Amino acid sequence: MSLHKILDRPVKPQLVNSMQNTITLADLNKFLSIDEAKEYLIEKEIENVLRNSHSEHFLWLEKKLNVSIKDHLNVWPRFIEITERRNLFVHCDGVISSQYLSVCSKNNYQFEEEYKIGDVLDVDSRYFKNAVNTIYEIGILLGQFIWRKLLPNEIEEADRSLNEVVFEFIVEENYQLAINLLNFALDNWNIQGEYKYMFLINLAQSYKWSGQTDKCLELLDTITWAPLSNTFKIANYVLRDDFTEALRIMEKISKTNELPKIAYKEWPLFKEFVKQDDFKEKHYKIYGEVFDVTEVTSIETVASTKQQEEHIMFEI
């Protein structure tokens, strides 16, 4: 189940019943049912919340859900700076105000250079990319927080959804965002079962493809591989560039159907492995067809593959 589907059904109706907005008798007479009156009060509550600052939005959510959110988010200071910079562009042509400096300071934002009142801010390509990633990160994590809090019996579905999102970022080579999301999940949520190892493998490959090979290997060394399936074991070997062992596991996998052959084309995990001549020979021996290394993975193709092979539930 995707996160947006949570909104299609009542999850915590008591939160609506606890709202303290008032309604006049004249307005009440306009409604044909209690449900219409409830909808009116909900819309009124939303309007009131949206008038407030982003910090107050989070405080409102924390109060409603009885959970601490923003204190756990490393991305919070960056998020606040982005929203405050947006306000400067809209209202002050980007000219720095005392409020901008004060709000950023209160939220522990660390400036890369010294600014003073009257300086003019801009947005270069690097800042814009970081801003987009920040909005992605805080939106995804906020959604996950709400999902896990309101529907604790759907933790596995929340894990699956987060894994799918991260996988798409890895395909897009947005490794830093994948790293941020995975580190947060592993540090703050009790990820269990196969999803724990999916997250760890995705984190390891994000480190590797972003040039942080040492971190990749350090992470792989923390995992006990013996009890895990061959799908996990081949991931370990290809990330270590141990292609000899990877080929041995590949042979085993071909006999058990643990891994679809299309994964070699569509999983970023294998992008260096499939360039090896030994891999191409093994692939031809096992599947009786030449492996075309020029075929490019697209997000649309990955989505289609996930639907066709949903029983595997293992996108690394």
C-alpha positions in Angstrom: 0.0 0.0 0.0 1.3 3.4 -0.9 1.3 6.2 1.6 -1.4 8.3 -0.2 -3.9 5.5 0.2 -3.9 6.0 4.0 -5.7 9.2 3.3 -8.6 7.4 1.6 -9.8 5.9 4.9 -10.4 7.0 8.5 -7.5 6.0 10.7 -7.8 8.0 13.9 -11.4 9.4 13.9 -10.9 10.5 17.5 -8.5 13.2 16.3 -11.4 14.7 14.4 -13.7 14.5 17.5 -11.0 16.3 19.6 -10.9 19.3 17.3 -11.9 22.5 19.2 -13.1 24.6 16.3 -16.6 26.0 16.8 -19.5 26.2 14.5 -22.5 28.6 14.7 -26.1 27.4 14.8 -26.7 29.2 11.5 -23.9 27.3 9.8 -25.0 24.1 11.4 -28.5 24.5 9.8 -26.8 24.6 6.3 -25.6 21.0 6.6 -27.6 18.0 5.7 -25.7 15.5 7.9 -23.1 15.3 10.7 -20.6 14.1 8.1 -21.0 17.4 6.2 -20.4 19.3 9.4 -17.3 17.2 10.2 -15.9 17.9 6.7 -16.5 21.7 7.3 -14.6 21.6 10.6 -11.8 19.6 9.1 -11.4 22.1 6.3 -11.5 24.9 8.9 -8.7 23.2 10.9 -6.6 22.8 7.8 -7.0 26.5 6.9 -6.0 27.6 10.4 -2.9 25.3 10.4 -1.7 26.4 6.9 -1.7 30.0 8.0 1.1 29.2 10.4 4.8 28.8 9.8 6.4 25.4 8.8 7.7 25.0 12.4 4.2 25.4 13.7 3.0 22.9 11.2 5.3 20.3 12.7 4.4 21.3 16.3 0.8 20.8 15.4 1.5 17.3 14.0 3.6 16.4 17.0 0.8 17.4 19.3 -1.8 15.5 17.4 0.2 12.4 17.1 1.9 12.6 20.5 5.3 12.0 18.9 8.6 13.9 18.5 9.4 14.4 14.8 11.5 17.4 13.9 14.1 16.8 16.7 15.0 13.5 15.0 15.4 15.1 11.5 19.0 16.1 10.6 17.5 17.8 7.6 15.4 20.2 9.7 17.9 23.1 9.7 18.3 22.9 5.9 14.5 22.8 5.5 14.0 25.9 7.6 16.7 27.8 5.7 15.1 26.9 2.4 11.6 28.1 3.5 13.0 31.3 5.0 15.0 32.0 1.8 11.8 31.4 -0.2 10.1 34.1 1.9 12.9 36.5 1.2 12.6 36.0 -2.6 8.8 36.5 -2.4 8.7 39.5 -0.1 12.2 41.1 -0.2 13.8 40.3 -3.6 16.2 38.0 -1.8 17.6 40.7 0.6 18.6 39.2 3.9 16.6 40.4 6.9 17.2 40.1 10.6 14.3 37.6 10.8 16.0 35.3 8.3 19.2 35.3 10.2 17.4 34.9 13.6 15.2 32.0 12.4 18.1 30.1 10.8 20.2 30.6 14.0 17.4 29.3 16.3 17.1 26.2 14.1 20.9 25.6 14.2 21.5 26.1 10.5 25.2 26.3 9.7 25.9 28.8 6.9 28.7 28.0 4.5 29.7 31.7 4.4 29.1 34.7 6.5 26.0 36.8 5.8 24.7 40.1 7.1 21.5 42.1 6.9 21.2 43.7 3.5 23.2 41.0 1.6 21.3 39.6 -1.4 20.9 35.8 -1.8 20.7 33.9 -5.0 20.0 30.3 -6.0 22.7 28.5 -8.0 22.4 25.0 -9.5 24.1 23.4 -6.5 21.8 25.1 -4.0 18.7 24.3 -6.1 19.6 20.6 -6.2 20.2 20.5 -2.5 16.9 22.2 -1.9 15.0 19.7 -4.0 16.7 16.8 -2.2 15.9 18.4 1.2 12.2 18.8 0.3 12.2 15.2 -0.9 13.9 13.9 2.3 11.7 15.8 4.8 8.5 14.9 2.9 9.3 11.2 2.7 10.4 10.9 6.3 7.4 12.9 7.5 5.1 10.6 5.6 6.9 7.5 7.1 6.6 9.0 10.6 2.9 9.4 10.2 2.3 6.0 8.6 4.3 4.2 11.3 2.6 6.1 14.1 -1.0 5.8 12.9 -0.8 2.3 11.5 1.7 0.2 13.5 0.3 -3.0 12.0 1.5 -1.9 8.6 5.2 -1.5 9.4 6.2 -4.0 6.7 4.2 -2.1 4.1 5.9 1.1 5.2 9.3 -0.6 4.9 8.5 -1.9 1.4 7.3 1.6 0.3 10.5 3.2 1.6 12.7 0.6 -0.1 10.9 1.2 -3.4 11.5 5.0 -3.1 15.2 4.5 -2.3 15.6 2.1 -5.1 14.4 4.7 -7.6 16.8 7.3 -6.2 19.6 4.8 -6.7 18.6 4.2 -10.3 18.6 8.0 -10.8 22.1 8.1 -9.2 20.8 10.3 -6.4 23.0 8.5 -4.0 23.2 11.1 -1.2 19.5 11.2 -0.8 19.3 7.4 -0.7 22.1 7.4 2.0 20.3 10.0 4.1 17.0 8.1 4.0 18.5 4.7 4.7 20.7 5.9 7.5 17.7 7.6 9.1 15.5 4.5 8.9 18.2 2.2 10.2 19.1 4.5 13.1 15.5 5.5 14.1 13.2 2.6 13.2 13.5 -1.1 14.2 13.7 -2.5 10.7 13.4 -6.2 10.8 13.6 -9.3 8.6 14.6 -9.1 4.9 13.9 -5.4 4.7 16.7 -4.8 7.2 19.2 -6.5 4.8 17.7 -4.8 1.8 18.3 -1.4 3.4 21.8 -2.4 4.4 22.7 -3.5 0.8 21.1 -0.4 -0.7 23.1 1.7 1.7 26.3 -0.1 0.9 25.8 0.2 -2.9 24.9 3.9 -2.5 28.2 4.4 -0.7 30.1 2.5 -3.4 28.6 4.3 -6.3 29.1 7.7 -4.7 32.9 6.9 -4.3 32.8 6.0 -0.6 34.2 2.5 -1.0 35.6 2.4 2.5 32.2 3.0 4.0 30.7 0.4 1.7 33.2 -2.3 2.8 32.9 -1.3 6.5 29.1 -1.8 6.3 29.4 -5.1 4.5 31.8 -6.3 7.2 29.1 -5.8 9.9 26.7 -8.3 8.3 26.7 -12.0 9.1 26.2 -13.5 5.6 26.1 -17.2 6.3 22.4 -17.5 7.2 21.2 -15.2 4.4 19.9 -16.2 1.0 22.0 -16.4 -2.2 20.4 -13.2 -3.4 22.0 -11.4 -0.5 25.3 -13.2 -0.8 25.7 -12.3 -4.5 25.1 -8.7 -3.5 27.9 -8.9 -1.0 30.3 -10.3 -3.5 29.6 -7.9 -6.3 29.9 -4.9 -4.0 33.3 -6.3 -3.0 34.3 -6.8 -6.6 34.7 -10.5 -5.9 33.4 -11.5 -9.2 34.7 -15.1 -9.0 32.5 -15.8 -5.9 29.6 -13.8 -7.5 29.7 -16.1 -10.5 29.6 -19.2 -8.3 26.5 -17.9 -6.5 25.0 -16.9 -9.9 25.2 -20.5 -10.9 23.4 -21.6 -7.7 20.7 -18.9 -8.2 20.0 -20.1 -11.7 18.9 -23.5 -10.4 16.7 -22.1 -7.6 15.1 -19.2 -9.4 15.8 -17.0 -6.4 16.6 -14.1 -8.7 15.0 -13.2 -12.1 17.5 -12.9 -14.9 16.2 -9.5 -15.7 17.6 -8.2 -12.4 21.1 -8.3 -14.0 19.9 -5.7 -16.5 17.8 -3.6 -14.2 19.4 -3.6 -10.7 22.1 -0.9 -10.3 23.8 -3.4 -7.9 25.1 -5.4 -10.9 26.2 -2.6 -13.2 29.9 -3.4 -12.8 29.5 -7.1 -12.6 27.7 -7.4 -16.0 30.6 -5.6 -17.7 32.9 -8.6 -17.0 33.6 -11.1 -19.8 33.3 -14.0 -17.3 29.8 -12.8 -16.5 28.7 -12.7 -20.1 30.0 -16.2 -20.6 28.2 -17.5 -17.5 25.0 -15.7 -18.6 25.2 -17.3 -22.0 25.9 -20.7 -20.5 23.0 -20.5 -18.0 20.3 -18.7 -20.1 21.4 -19.5 -23.6 21.4 -15.9 -24.7 23.9 -13.1 -25.2 23.8 -10.4 -22.5 23.4 -6.9 -24.0 25.2 -4.6 -21.7 24.1 -1.5 -23.6 20.5 -1.9 -22.5 19.7 1.0 -20.2 17.5 0.8 -17.2 14.7 3.3 -16.9 12.4 4.1 -14.0 9.4 3.0 -16.1 11.0 -0.3 -16.8 11.9 -0.9 -13.2 8.3 -0.1 -12.1 7.0 -2.6 -14.7 9.4 -5.2 -13.5 8.4 -4.7 -9.9 4.8 -5.3 -10.8 5.6 -8.5 -12.7 7.8 -10.0 -10.1 6.2 -8.7 -6.9 6.6 -12.1 -5.2 10.4 -11.5 -5.0 10.0 -8.2 -3.1 13.7 -7.6 -3.3 14.9 -4.5 -5.1 18.6 -3.9 -4.5 
